[in-house]
Amino acid sequence: MDTVQHSIDYLASADALRALEKNLYWPKWHAPWWHMTLLHELGLAAQIPDRAAQGMVEALKKICPLFPLRPEELPPGMDIVRDTMCHCGMGNIYQALAAKGVDLDTELPWMRAWFLRYQLPDGGLNCDGDAYLREPPPSAMGGTIAPLEAVLLHTPRPYTPDEVRFLDAGAQCLMG
């Protein structure tokens, strides 16, 4: 069986839905978000099963809508590993769900704001929370590209002034 069909079959399975209920991000390279990202990157987001896309939306509604930099920022009862995501994961799943046709500004309105909130002074983002506590805080290519693509490629309306600033600063970061 080819990799594409394997991902589609997996996402259509009860195993994928159980995985989303358990932890939407881990195991990182085998979790449903990774299969959805693969399909999106291949231009096949339409083949993500509706059930899996809706399961991902429901799982995202349950996680912490923050990127906690310190343990005390995590809401009570939430686990730093199970209930949070990094910027690259969030940017990738945003793109896959948006390409699938999910209206994320309605379903998960905090996601777009997430990207803008965690942009560093150099214009990038970093999936390593400790980076935000250093001076100057360094961005990372991997944590920057997916959020920039999410806003740049999946905004079905004119950009807000904050989104324009986000994209401009991100472009400057990537151009060095």
Salt bridges, closest charged atoms under 4 A:
ASP15 OD1 - ARG18 NH2 2.26
ASP50 OD1 - LYS100 NZ 2.67
GLU58 OE2 - LYS61 NZ 3.50
GLU73 OE2 - ARG70 NH1 3.58
ASP83 OD2 - ARG82 NH2 2.89
ASP105 OD1 - ARG112 NE 3.09
GLU107 OE1 - LYS61 NZ 3.11
ASP162 OD1 - ARG165 NH2 2.19
GLU163 OE2 - ARG112 NH1 3.13
GLU163 OE2 - ARG157 NH2 2.76
